[in-house]
Amino acid sequence: MEEHYRVLKTLLEKLPENYSDDNLHSLEQLVTRYQEILNQVAQTADPENNTMFYRERIDALENELKDARYGHDEKQRITGFRNASEMAIEGISALIFHLNQQHMNNAAGNTSN
């Protein structure tokens, strides 16, 4: 879990700010890595830890990435890029919080034994 935390923090730091083809490609790669981590977290999660919230956000994020890649004009592509960037920041931040909470809950459970 600590590895996921470190990778997610790094992803946040690497998120590109301005629209360009190169930055869009970078954002797409970062979102793919975020999805991989989310899938790993979902596989190891307790039944109580519902990751559906994050999966639904991924779907919306992917739609924004499509707009950024295939939008009708530059304005739509820029808007899609900005929206995808903001959603990635929110989603990654929320998953970091989720992992922190899970870690604290596990630590609290281990100390009570």
C-alpha angles and dihedrals in degrees: 000000000000089000090055090049093052093046093048092050089051091049090055091052092050099049108125117236106201130054118253133130091257093049091047090053090049091049091050090052092049091050090050090053090047089053091050091053091046090053091050092049091049092052093052098037124115114247087254092060103082113196095178089102089063094044092055090051090051090058091053091045091052090053090054090049089054089053089049092050102036105021118145093243141004093268092057091045092050092047091049090050093050093046092048091049092051092046091049091052092049094045096046091045091050092049090049088052090048091051091047091051091048091049092049091048091050091047091049090050092050094051094050093061 
